[in-house]
Structures are given as C-alpha cells and as structure tokens.
Amino acid sequence: MKKIVTILIIGVLGWIGYFGFQMYLFAGGVVEDSKRMAQFHENQKYHNGDIIFQTSKSSQSKAIQLATHSKYSHMGIIYQIGADFFVFEAVQPVKLTKLSDWKARGKDGHFVVKRLKNANEVLTTETLSNMKTVGDRFKGKNYDLYFEWTDDEIYCSELVWKIYFEATGIKIGELENLSDFDLTDRRVKQKMKERYGSDVPMNEKVISPKAMFDSIQLITVESN
C-alpha cells in the first residue's frame, strides 16, 4: 500500500513539475514577445500621432511664412494604416495622403517630424482611437481660406490642434489673434485683401504652424 501511495505522489509531483515548466516557458515566451513588440515599436521611425511639418508650395504659403515669421506653412498628423504611413491633413478637402506623396509635395522635399514628449504615456491605443474619431468629424470638409475658428471649414494647423486638444486635453501651441501676426509686408496685405476685402477680422482666434512647431510639448524626431 505504501508503495502504491509513494508511486502516486511521485506521479503527481511529476505532473506538477511538467506543467509548471510549461507555464514557465509560456510566460517566458509572452515576455519575449512583449519585448520584441516593444523593440519593434521603438525601432519604427514614425509613430501614430507624430506631427509633420513642411513648406507648402501653395499660393498663400509665402504670406503665411511672412506673417508668422516661420519657415513652415503646412502640417498634418501621421498614422499607420496596414504597412503604410499616411498624413491626415487639411487641404481641399480634409483627407488622408500617403506619406511619401506628402513629403514629395513640399518645397525641396524638406520636412520635420515632431512628437509629443510623453507620447508613450499619452498616446495609448484608446487615445489614438479617440483622435481618429475626432478627425473623422472633419474628414471631407473644405479647407478654410478665411482661417475662422469654427468647425464648418478647417485649415491645417487648426485640424491638428483641435484633434490633439479634444482627444488629449493638451494644447500644442497657444492660440493667437490675427492681429498678433506681422501683416505689414505687401504680399501679406495683398492676400488679406483678396480674402477679406477691407473688413479684416483682426480679433479672430488663430493657431499657426509656427506656434505648434515651437511648442515645448514637442520634440523633433526627424528633420530631412
């Protein structure tokens, strides 16, 4: 009888040891998979939610540069869809543009990519989903030639600012009034006259690409 009990105990301990070892291997595999995924994400050049800037070749670009004293006049948000990267931007209309096409469209192909300093903590899967939901509200809307602070039409920096603010509560760049910009250059005056005639809305709230580019909330991850 004692012999049978001993055999049973040894058998149970053997099974416990076997399954324990399998669980150890499984847990180790999960940890290794997590490490590999983290390493993959770390090695990616671009992350979802990165903000990209360029100098546009549009007719109003020079006026924006002069009025804001900035090299950059256009911007958007980078998202990965499948294996490809896209830029969500306010052009005519608001839409997704393949990143390679977006880069090629800028002056001299130059661009700068910036990222929220604490992106790893803030831009969770849920937050990025919220950002895309906010963006979907603007998709297909006309570009705002008058830079009005409404959601009826929308311009590039306004789109990025509102998506970030509504999804994260973070203000990337401070809002200004149109009167805060340098409107003295004749090219700026001409563009203002084309848009507003003699009734320029000097107190209109505006967010410029420069204000967002210079924000202390962002760090540069690539400049090409």
VEXNUBA-507385 format. One line per field, with one value per atom (N, C-alpha, C): y, x, z; residue number from 0; residue in one letter. Coordinates in Angstrom, 3 decimals. Layout:
// VEXNUBA-507385
Y [Y_...]
X [X_...]
Z [Z_...]
nr [NUM_...]
rest [A_...]
END
This chain:
// VEXNUBA-507385
Y [-1.220_0.000_1.263_1.233_2.395_2.623_1.506_1.604_2.276_1.914_2.493_3.995_4.357_5.789_6.569_5.989_6.652_6.898_5.861_5.989_7.082_7.143_8.167_9.564_9.724_11.038_11.475_10.498_10.816_11.220_10.500_10.826_12.213_12.559_13.894_14.974_14.767_15.765_15.904_14.770_14.830_15.665_15.458_16.250_17.726_18.012_19.414_20.048_19.288_19.811_20.055_19.120_19.247_20.480_20.597_21.743_23.044_22.978_24.191_24.667_23.690_24.026_24.589_24.007_24.506_25.926_26.199_27.546_28.527_28.055_28.907_29.282_28.260_28.520_29.445_29.209_30.041_31.494_31.677_33.036_33.707_32.904_33.460_33.876_33.056_33.382_34.658_34.838_36.067_37.268_37.127_38.230_38.559_37.515_37.742_38.383_37.920_38.515_39.989_40.315_41.700_42.535_41.941_42.661_42.917_41.877_42.031_43.101_43.123_44.128_45.522_45.645_46.951_47.405_46.447_46.770_47.184_46.472_46.805_48.230_48.563_49.898_50.954_50.629_51.575_51.846_50.803_50.941_51.576_51.728_52.392_53.860_54.335_55.743_56.651_56.286_57.105_56.371_57.143_56.592_57.226_56.513_57.092_58.341_59.423_60.673_61.648_61.225_62.170_63.316_64.486_65.671_66.056_66.243_66.520_67.896_68.615_69.980_70.059_70.979_71.242_72.671_73.105_74.386_74.091_74.574_74.310_75.133_74.638_75.380_76.116_76.159_76.816_78.321_78.972_80.406_81.238_80.720_81.501_81.203_80.228_79.797_80.934_81.711_82.802_83.815_84.119_85.075_84.542_83.234_82.630_82.690_82.404_82.451_83.860_84.841_86.227_86.703_86.361_86.840_86.186_84.932_84.212_84.118_84.630_84.542_83.090_82.243_80.809_80.231_79.241_78.527_77.607_77.139_76.103_76.669_76.185_76.723_75.643_74.375_73.301_72.162_71.399_70.335_69.323_68.175_67.142_66.116_65.099_64.042_62.733_62.028_60.746_59.600_58.724_57.497_56.332_55.178_53.973_53.193_52.817_52.006_50.812_49.638_48.462_48.636_48.445_48.587_49.979_50.846_52.167_53.288_54.390_55.584_56.645_57.356_58.416_59.680_60.802_62.078_62.530_62.756_63.307_64.818_65.475_66.893_67.641_68.937_69.823_70.474_69.920_70.558_70.755_70.515_70.612_69.279_68.444_68.666_68.036_67.965_67.271_65.783_65.198_63.809_63.193_61.884_61.155_61.170_61.426_61.418_60.490_59.651_58.752_59.578_59.146_59.920_60.238_59.272_59.508_60.604_60.625_61.675_63.019_63.014_64.245_64.883_64.062_64.565_65.180_64.495_64.947_66.254_66.538_67.724_69.009_68.897_70.083_70.693_71.906_72.609_71.893_71.548_70.867_69.516_68.995_67.710_67.742_68.951_69.087_68.936_68.298_68.144_67.936_68.155_67.907_67.130_66.069_65.283_65.543_65.866_66.099_65.147_64.960_64.009_64.589_64.298_64.685_64.108_64.942_64.498_63.213_63.155_61.982_61.121_60.973_60.242_58.815_58.165_56.785_56.636_57.682_57.639_58.157_59.176_59.848_59.150_58.800_58.282_56.768_56.378_54.980_54.565_53.278_52.783_53.464_53.636_54.278_55.740_56.445_57.865_58.041_57.206_57.290_57.011_56.081_55.806_57.035_57.719_58.949_60.038_60.126_61.124_60.884_59.625_59.305_59.577_59.355_59.652_61.144_61.951_63.410_63.811_63.225_63.544_63.186_62.080_61.657_62.708_63.499_64.556_65.642_65.776_66.821_66.290_64.976_64.380_64.804_65.253_65.668_67.130_67.822_69.237_70.099_71.246_72.161_72.838_73.176_73.944_75.350_75.871_77.189_78.290_78.957_80.041_81.282_81.372_82.584_82.405_81.221_80.946_81.296_80.869_81.121_79.983_80.339_79.339_78.658_78.012_77.248_75.858_74.943_73.603_73.428_74.511_74.421_74.092_74.797_74.534_74.576_74.056_73.936_74.036_74.650_74.759_73.830_73.699_72.606_72.591_73.701_73.711_73.640_74.214_74.134_72.678_71.901_70.498_69.723_69.882_69.152_69.593_70.905_71.443_70.907_70.946_70.517_69.019_68.221_66.775_66.464_67.071_66.822_67.331_68.522_69.099_68.303_67.931_67.214_65.789_65.164_63.768_63.630_64.636_64.515_65.638_66.749_67.904_68.737_68.388_69.088_70.178_71.377_72.483_72.520_72.169_72.230_73.579_74.522_75.895_76.724_77.990_78.898_79.597_79.725_80.452_81.931_82.552_83.987_84.625_85.946_86.687_87.014_87.200_87.568_88.829_89.712_90.972_90.769_89.570_89.294_89.013_88.762_88.428_89.689_89.504_90.608_90.735_91.751_91.932_93.098_93.483_94.697_94.475_93.277_93.024_93.159_93.700_93.945_92.654_91.550_90.265_89.736_90.016_89.629_90.498_91.786_92.713_92.348_91.957_91.586_90.357_89.355_88.127_88.401_89.287_89.643_90.363_91.240_91.978_91.027_90.021_89.026_88.261_87.953_87.120_87.927_89.092_89.809_91.168_91.629_92.978_93.984_94.921_95.936_95.578_94.436_94.051_92.866_93.131_92.083_91.762_90.503_90.124_90.014_91.132_91.172_90.416_90.236_89.543_88.057_87.544_86.122_85.259_84.225_83.306_82.465_82.290_81.547_80.710_79.526_78.743_78.564_78.948_78.901_77.669_77.226_76.141_76.482_77.751_78.151_77.941_78.336_78.189_76.725_75.838_74.414_73.862_74.320_73.873_74.227_75.407_75.898_75.415_74.666_74.248_73.420_73.718_72.956_71.558_71.298_69.970_68.949_69.438_68.556_68.428_67.276_67.067_66.668_67.001_66.665_65.237_64.438_63.062_62.861_63.771_63.699_65.044_65.411_66.604_66.241_66.378_65.946_67.039]
X [0.836_0.000_0.866_1.884_2.775_3.479_3.803_4.486_3.589_2.302_1.352_1.203_1.064_0.931_2.155_3.338_4.591_4.633_4.189_4.170_3.208_2.044_1.059_1.601_2.251_2.819_3.867_4.732_5.783_5.170_4.083_3.410_2.806_2.122_1.508_2.569_3.650_4.734_5.345_5.406_5.947_5.086_3.767_2.840_2.911_2.956_3.059_4.326_5.425_6.697_6.649_6.017_5.920_5.123_3.913_3.066_3.657_4.331_4.980_6.053_6.807_7.851_7.272_6.137_5.470_4.961_4.400_3.916_5.077_6.211_7.401_7.833_7.836_8.212_7.219_5.924_4.882_5.031_5.202_5.350_6.577_7.661_8.879_8.655_7.852_7.542_6.747_5.773_4.969_5.850_6.750_7.658_8.523_9.070_9.929_9.158_7.899_7.068_6.823_6.557_6.325_7.564_8.728_9.987_10.200_9.896_10.080_9.153_7.889_6.935_7.384_7.869_8.346_9.546_10.446_11.629_11.232_10.243_9.748_9.203_8.391_7.804_8.890_9.886_10.963_11.774_11.931_12.749_12.009_10.686_9.940_10.328_10.533_10.899_9.751_8.533_7.360_6.401_5.729_4.714_3.370_2.298_0.970_0.857_0.369_0.213_1.360_2.445_3.533_2.986_3.597_3.160_4.251_3.869_4.843_4.603_5.704_5.666_6.425_5.969_6.676_6.372_7.108_6.813_5.986_4.761_3.855_4.234_3.843_4.042_2.780_1.788_0.522_0.712_-0.271_-0.174_-0.143_-0.710_-0.750_0.420_1.249_2.319_3.265_3.686_4.637_4.039_2.757_2.098_2.076_1.811_1.804_3.193_4.211_5.583_5.960_5.601_5.933_5.168_3.891_3.063_3.448_3.900_4.223_5.721_6.534_7.998_8.432_7.896_8.166_8.534_9.404_9.767_8.637_7.842_6.851_5.444_4.711_3.370_2.293_2.686_1.697_2.095_1.078_1.343_0.209_0.451_-0.570_-0.150_-0.985_-0.725_-0.444_0.599_0.966_0.205_-0.357_-0.989_-0.496_-0.334_-0.009_-1.287_-1.488_-2.638_-2.086_-2.198_-1.567_-0.057_0.583_2.042_2.467_1.515_1.840_1.554_2.266_2.044_1.326_0.429_-0.346_-0.297_-0.617_-0.736_-2.184_-2.783_-4.137_-3.980_-4.518_-4.239_-5.468_-5.454_-6.489_-5.958_-6.388_-6.148_-7.543_-7.708_-9.047_-9.435_-10.201_-10.734_-9.816_-10.280_-9.551_-9.504_-8.304_-8.176_-6.869_-6.748_-5.501_-4.691_-3.388_-2.485_-1.324_-0.952_0.177_1.420_2.141_3.271_4.302_4.627_5.624_5.169_3.879_3.346_3.360_3.047_3.011_4.397_5.412_6.794_7.208_6.895_7.299_6.624_5.477_4.709_5.273_6.063_6.599_7.778_8.099_9.211_10.529_11.224_12.528_12.451_11.250_11.104_11.457_11.620_12.033_10.834_11.070_10.021_10.657_9.867_10.295_9.192_9.576_8.614_8.843_7.767_7.851_6.901_7.184_6.399_6.151_5.000_4.694_5.765_6.274_7.359_7.015_5.815_5.393_4.416_4.707_3.804_3.547_4.573_4.401_3.352_3.213_2.218_0.859_0.870_-0.375_-1.076_-0.314_-0.924_-1.123_-2.035_-2.409_-3.271_-3.532_-4.402_-5.761_-6.290_-7.597_-7.557_-6.492_-6.377_-6.236_-5.429_-5.264_-6.580_-7.352_-8.680_-9.576_-9.485_-10.263_-9.823_-8.513_-8.002_-8.572_-8.624_-9.155_-10.657_-11.341_-12.780_-13.025_-12.224_-12.330_-12.029_-10.969_-10.592_-11.661_-12.355_-13.416_-14.519_-14.678_-15.693_-15.350_-14.063_-13.619_-13.346_-13.233_-12.866_-13.857_-13.316_-14.144_-14.566_-14.258_-14.655_-13.731_-14.245_-13.465_-12.359_-11.302_-10.216_-10.717_-10.360_-10.832_-9.879_-10.240_-9.418_-9.427_-10.412_-10.562_-10.052_-9.535_-8.938_-9.880_-11.125_-12.101_-12.063_-12.296_-12.236_-13.598_-14.030_-15.274_-14.963_-15.923_-15.734_-16.378_-16.924_-17.587_-16.590_-15.492_-14.356_-13.117_-11.995_-10.852_-9.533_-8.534_-7.204_-6.228_-5.027_-4.131_-3.778_-3.278_-2.867_-4.074_-5.191_-6.426_-6.861_-6.758_-7.140_-6.313_-5.002_-4.108_-4.323_-4.441_-4.626_-5.907_-6.996_-8.295_-8.324_-7.709_-7.672_-6.934_-5.772_-4.998_-5.729_-6.287_-6.930_-8.177_-8.983_-10.220_-9.969_-8.906_-8.633_-7.743_-6.894_-5.941_-6.041_-6.684_-6.734_-5.473_-4.538_-3.258_-3.326_-2.862_-2.777_-1.368_-1.249_0.063_0.173_0.780_0.862_-0.282_-0.005_-1.011_-1.781_-3.063_-3.891_-3.524_-3.616_-3.353_-4.524_-4.489_-5.429_-4.737_-5.514_-4.935_-4.086_-4.478_-3.752_-2.350_-2.073_-0.754_0.305_-0.117_0.835_1.374_2.470_3.080_2.369_1.536_0.719_1.209_2.473_2.982_3.498_3.954_4.518_3.428_3.775_2.797_2.153_2.933_2.381_1.338_1.568_0.585_-0.668_-0.459_-1.582_-2.431_-1.750_-2.464_-3.329_-2.762_-3.505_-4.681_-4.477_-5.551_-6.677_-6.296_-7.296_-8.109_-7.426_-8.118_-9.156_-8.809_-9.668_-10.778_-10.411_-11.346_-11.819_-11.208_-11.533_-11.036_-11.873_-11.457_-11.886_-12.568_-13.085_-12.292_-11.077_-10.188_-10.565_-10.848_-11.253_-10.045_-9.532_-8.290_-8.362_-9.556_-9.693_-10.007_-9.946_-10.221_-9.146_-9.549_-8.593_-7.938_-6.628_-5.862_-4.793_-4.538_-3.369_-2.494_-1.245_-0.358_0.547_1.043_2.026_3.244_3.649_4.819_4.574_3.390_3.086_3.160_2.727_2.768_4.186_4.883_6.265_7.152_6.941_7.774_7.302_6.221_5.657_6.647_6.720_7.597_7.040_5.828_5.224_5.824_6.536_7.018_8.544_9.000_10.420_10.576_11.714_11.972_12.502_11.916_12.383_13.022_12.747_13.401_13.315_14.416_14.446_15.186_14.496_15.079_14.932]
Z [0.000_0.000_0.000_0.895_0.967_-0.367_-1.015_-2.311_-3.345_-3.326_-4.290_-4.037_-2.740_-2.384_-2.825_-2.601_-2.992_-4.499_-5.250_-6.719_-7.156_-6.497_-6.838_-6.543_-5.394_-5.014_-6.030_-6.386_-7.367_-8.703_-9.080_-10.338_-10.330_-9.213_-9.099_-9.149_-8.395_-8.391_-9.781_-10.481_-11.839_-12.764_-12.670_-13.498_-13.136_-11.838_-11.389_-11.940_-11.865_-12.374_-13.868_-14.574_-16.034_-16.435_-15.864_-16.214_-15.724_-14.567_-14.081_-15.038_-15.579_-16.538_-17.823_-18.275_-19.477_-19.269_-18.070_-17.771_-17.747_-17.226_-17.203_-18.618_-19.486_-20.880_-21.552_-21.268_-21.864_-21.420_-20.111_-19.568_-20.162_-20.270_-20.856_-22.293_-23.019_-24.405_-24.513_-23.598_-23.594_-23.336_-22.349_-22.035_-23.225_-23.871_-25.026_-26.174_-26.393_-27.435_-27.136_-25.863_-25.462_-25.709_-25.386_-25.607_-27.091_-27.895_-29.341_-29.903_-29.424_-29.889_-29.483_-28.234_-27.753_-28.570_-28.872_-29.656_-31.067_-31.643_-32.985_-33.008_-31.977_-31.914_-31.751_-30.916_-30.654_-31.906_-32.735_-33.940_-35.111_-34.992_-36.048_-36.111_-37.325_-37.475_-37.081_-37.469_-37.181_-36.262_-35.417_-34.534_-34.863_-34.598_-34.755_-33.892_-34.499_-33.763_-33.947_-34.603_-34.899_-35.749_-35.582_-36.321_-37.317_-38.564_-39.615_-40.223_-40.468_-40.987_-42.312_-43.171_-44.412_-44.871_-45.884_-46.531_-47.762_-47.758_-48.875_-50.096_-51.253_-52.496_-52.919_-52.038_-52.360_-52.504_-53.096_-53.358_-52.080_-50.989_-49.762_-48.821_-49.186_-48.296_-47.910_-48.902_-48.626_-47.669_-47.820_-46.939_-45.506_-45.351_-44.019_-43.404_-44.197_-43.693_-43.237_-44.043_-43.701_-42.466_-42.407_-41.293_-39.974_-40.028_-38.788_-38.523_-39.453_-39.347_-39.175_-40.021_-39.919_-41.271_-41.256_-42.478_-42.928_-41.954_-42.239_-42.336_-43.330_-43.587_-43.684_-43.556_-43.649_-42.717_-42.242_-41.286_-41.278_-40.645_-40.517_-39.478_-39.290_-38.314_-39.035_-38.609_-39.213_-38.541_-39.380_-38.902_-39.750_-39.114_-39.862_-40.130_-41.388_-41.785_-42.542_-41.937_-42.509_-42.476_-43.596_-43.663_-44.098_-44.432_-44.975_-43.971_-44.148_-43.339_-44.172_-43.518_-44.154_-43.303_-43.946_-43.235_-43.316_-42.148_-42.103_-42.116_-43.140_-43.341_-43.829_-43.583_-44.109_-45.369_-46.501_-47.807_-48.388_-49.653_-50.234_-50.852_-50.127_-48.777_-47.721_-46.458_-45.394_-45.749_-45.711_-46.168_-45.686_-45.928_-45.706_-46.992_-46.868_-48.017_-47.698_-48.628_-48.399_-48.066_-47.034_-46.518_-47.594_-48.440_-49.493_-50.449_-50.768_-51.648_-50.942_-49.646_-48.858_-48.800_-48.559_-48.492_-49.827_-50.908_-52.240_-52.633_-52.030_-52.399_-51.801_-50.746_-50.080_-50.819_-50.472_-51.112_-50.838_-51.912_-51.856_-51.147_-50.957_-50.284_-48.811_-48.263_-46.861_-45.927_-44.781_-43.779_-42.401_-41.371_-39.990_-39.291_-38.578_-37.806_-36.321_-35.615_-34.171_-33.444_-32.155_-31.352_-29.968_-29.425_-28.058_-27.130_-26.202_-25.318_-24.577_-24.051_-23.280_-24.077_-25.363_-26.256_-25.788_-25.231_-24.802_-23.708_-22.873_-21.811_-22.280_-23.118_-23.516_-24.681_-25.703_-26.925_-26.844_-25.954_-25.815_-27.010_-27.100_-28.170_-28.122_-26.908_-26.743_-27.169_-26.774_-27.134_-28.638_-29.268_-30.723_-31.435_-30.887_-31.448_-31.320_-30.172_-29.967_-30.937_-31.175_-32.122_-33.511_-33.911_-35.236_-35.313_-34.192_-34.153_-34.304_-33.605_-33.745_-35.184_-35.744_-37.123_-38.132_-37.885_-38.807_-38.922_-37.879_-37.893_-38.915_-39.194_-40.124_-41.528_-41.653_-42.947_-44.027_-45.157_-46.282_-46.241_-45.134_-45.052_-45.898_-46.323_-47.155_-46.363_-47.080_-46.473_-46.172_-45.006_-44.572_-45.037_-46.103_-46.649_-45.767_-44.868_-44.047_-42.624_-42.324_-41.007_-39.857_-39.988_-38.926_-37.903_-36.629_-35.562_-35.405_-36.470_-36.446_-36.986_-36.880_-37.413_-38.780_-39.344_-40.641_-41.745_-41.734_-42.611_-41.722_-42.211_-41.298_-42.054_-41.428_-42.032_-41.305_-41.834_-41.425_-39.943_-39.414_-38.008_-37.080_-37.510_-36.722_-36.578_-37.653_-37.628_-36.606_-36.669_-35.763_-34.317_-34.104_-32.744_-32.119_-32.876_-32.331_-32.067_-32.938_-32.712_-31.416_-31.236_-30.021_-28.773_-28.866_-27.691_-27.287_-28.265_-27.947_-27.471_-27.976_-27.610_-26.379_-26.114_-25.005_-23.980_-24.350_-23.453_-23.496_-24.384_-24.475_-25.546_-25.190_-26.140_-26.715_-27.972_-28.625_-29.319_-28.643_-29.149_-28.618_-28.379_-27.838_-28.960_-28.762_-29.722_-29.714_-30.881_-31.018_-31.750_-31.806_-32.655_-33.963_-34.995_-36.289_-36.167_-35.267_-35.069_-34.490_-33.938_-33.354_-34.416_-35.636_-36.688_-37.371_-38.102_-38.844_-40.192_-40.308_-41.506_-42.366_-42.178_-42.826_-44.249_-44.570_-45.895_-46.964_-48.100_-49.165_-49.664_-49.649_-50.098_-49.120_-47.853_-46.836_-46.989_-47.168_-47.335_-48.543_-49.624_-50.843_-50.614_-49.925_-49.648_-48.709_-47.751_-46.818_-47.562_-48.495_-49.265_-50.136_-50.721_-51.554_-50.736_-49.492_-48.653_-47.972_-47.431_-46.562_-47.092_-48.152_-48.603_-47.580_-47.196_-46.215_-44.797_-44.639_-43.321_-42.771_-42.308_-41.796_-40.340_-40.016_-38.648_-37.718_-37.277_-36.518_-35.189_-34.658_-33.372_-33.505_-34.731_-34.947_-34.284_-33.553_-32.942_-34.029_-33.908_-34.925_-34.229_-34.778_-34.373_-35.612_-35.516_-36.679_-36.634_-37.791_-37.793_-36.940_-36.932_-36.133_-34.648_-34.169_-32.741_-32.331_-33.209_-32.902_-33.073_-34.091_-34.323_-33.133_-32.569_-31.458_-30.088_-30.028_-28.744_-27.924_-26.632_-25.734_-25.468_-25.927_-25.757_-26.720_-27.758_-28.806_-28.827_-29.309_-29.563_-31.035_-31.619_-33.020_-33.121_-33.994_-34.185_-35.557_-36.485_-37.793_-38.494_-39.146_-39.983_-41.251_-42.387_-43.655_-44.704]
nr [0_0_0_1_1_1_2_2_2_3_3_3_4_4_4_5_5_5_6_6_6_7_7_7_8_8_8_9_9_9_10_10_10_11_11_11_12_12_12_13_13_13_14_14_14_15_15_15_16_16_16_17_17_17_18_18_18_19_19_19_20_20_20_21_21_21_22_22_22_23_23_23_24_24_24_25_25_25_26_26_26_27_27_27_28_28_28_29_29_29_30_30_30_31_31_31_32_32_32_33_33_33_34_34_34_35_35_35_36_36_36_37_37_37_38_38_38_39_39_39_40_40_40_41_41_41_42_42_42_43_43_43_44_44_44_45_45_45_46_46_46_47_47_47_48_48_48_49_49_49_50_50_50_51_51_51_52_52_52_53_53_53_54_54_54_55_55_55_56_56_56_57_57_57_58_58_58_59_59_59_60_60_60_61_61_61_62_62_62_63_63_63_64_64_64_65_65_65_66_66_66_67_67_67_68_68_68_69_69_69_70_70_70_71_71_71_72_72_72_73_73_73_74_74_74_75_75_75_76_76_76_77_77_77_78_78_78_79_79_79_80_80_80_81_81_81_82_82_82_83_83_83_84_84_84_85_85_85_86_86_86_87_87_87_88_88_88_89_89_89_90_90_90_91_91_91_92_92_92_93_93_93_94_94_94_95_95_95_96_96_96_97_97_97_98_98_98_99_99_99_100_100_100_101_101_101_102_102_102_103_103_103_104_104_104_105_105_105_106_106_106_107_107_107_108_108_108_109_109_109_110_110_110_111_111_111_112_112_112_113_113_113_114_114_114_115_115_115_116_116_116_117_117_117_118_118_118_119_119_119_120_120_120_121_121_121_122_122_122_123_123_123_124_124_124_125_125_125_126_126_126_127_127_127_128_128_128_129_129_129_130_130_130_131_131_131_132_132_132_133_133_133_134_134_134_135_135_135_136_136_136_137_137_137_138_138_138_139_139_139_140_140_140_141_141_141_142_142_142_143_143_143_144_144_144_145_145_145_146_146_146_147_147_147_148_148_148_149_149_149_150_150_150_151_151_151_152_152_152_153_153_153_154_154_154_155_155_155_156_156_156_157_157_157_158_158_158_159_159_159_160_160_160_161_161_161_162_162_162_163_163_163_164_164_164_165_165_165_166_166_166_167_167_167_168_168_168_169_169_169_170_170_170_171_171_171_172_172_172_173_173_173_174_174_174_175_175_175_176_176_176_177_177_177_178_178_178_179_179_179_180_180_180_181_181_181_182_182_182_183_183_183_184_184_184_185_185_185_186_186_186_187_187_187_188_188_188_189_189_189_190_190_190_191_191_191_192_192_192_193_193_193_194_194_194_195_195_195_196_196_196_197_197_197_198_198_198_199_199_199_200_200_200_201_201_201_202_202_202_203_203_203_204_204_204_205_205_205_206_206_206_207_207_207_208_208_208_209_209_209_210_210_210_211_211_211_212_212_212_213_213_213_214_214_214_215_215_215_216_216_216_217_217_217_218_218_218_219_219_219_220_220_220_221_221_221_222_222_222_223_223_223]
rest [M_M_M_K_K_K_K_K_K_I_I_I_V_V_V_T_T_T_I_I_I_L_L_L_I_I_I_I_I_I_G_G_G_V_V_V_L_L_L_G_G_G_W_W_W_I_I_I_G_G_G_Y_Y_Y_F_F_F_G_G_G_F_F_F_Q_Q_Q_M_M_M_Y_Y_Y_L_L_L_F_F_F_A_A_A_G_G_G_G_G_G_V_V_V_V_V_V_E_E_E_D_D_D_S_S_S_K_K_K_R_R_R_M_M_M_A_A_A_Q_Q_Q_F_F_F_H_H_H_E_E_E_N_N_N_Q_Q_Q_K_K_K_Y_Y_Y_H_H_H_N_N_N_G_G_G_D_D_D_I_I_I_I_I_I_F_F_F_Q_Q_Q_T_T_T_S_S_S_K_K_K_S_S_S_S_S_S_Q_Q_Q_S_S_S_K_K_K_A_A_A_I_I_I_Q_Q_Q_L_L_L_A_A_A_T_T_T_H_H_H_S_S_S_K_K_K_Y_Y_Y_S_S_S_H_H_H_M_M_M_G_G_G_I_I_I_I_I_I_Y_Y_Y_Q_Q_Q_I_I_I_G_G_G_A_A_A_D_D_D_F_F_F_F_F_F_V_V_V_F_F_F_E_E_E_A_A_A_V_V_V_Q_Q_Q_P_P_P_V_V_V_K_K_K_L_L_L_T_T_T_K_K_K_L_L_L_S_S_S_D_D_D_W_W_W_K_K_K_A_A_A_R_R_R_G_G_G_K_K_K_D_D_D_G_G_G_H_H_H_F_F_F_V_V_V_V_V_V_K_K_K_R_R_R_L_L_L_K_K_K_N_N_N_A_A_A_N_N_N_E_E_E_V_V_V_L_L_L_T_T_T_T_T_T_E_E_E_T_T_T_L_L_L_S_S_S_N_N_N_M_M_M_K_K_K_T_T_T_V_V_V_G_G_G_D_D_D_R_R_R_F_F_F_K_K_K_G_G_G_K_K_K_N_N_N_Y_Y_Y_D_D_D_L_L_L_Y_Y_Y_F_F_F_E_E_E_W_W_W_T_T_T_D_D_D_D_D_D_E_E_E_I_I_I_Y_Y_Y_C_C_C_S_S_S_E_E_E_L_L_L_V_V_V_W_W_W_K_K_K_I_I_I_Y_Y_Y_F_F_F_E_E_E_A_A_A_T_T_T_G_G_G_I_I_I_K_K_K_I_I_I_G_G_G_E_E_E_L_L_L_E_E_E_N_N_N_L_L_L_S_S_S_D_D_D_F_F_F_D_D_D_L_L_L_T_T_T_D_D_D_R_R_R_R_R_R_V_V_V_K_K_K_Q_Q_Q_K_K_K_M_M_M_K_K_K_E_E_E_R_R_R_Y_Y_Y_G_G_G_S_S_S_D_D_D_V_V_V_P_P_P_M_M_M_N_N_N_E_E_E_K_K_K_V_V_V_I_I_I_S_S_S_P_P_P_K_K_K_A_A_A_M_M_M_F_F_F_D_D_D_S_S_S_I_I_I_Q_Q_Q_L_L_L_I_I_I_T_T_T_V_V_V_E_E_E_S_S_S_N_N_N]
END
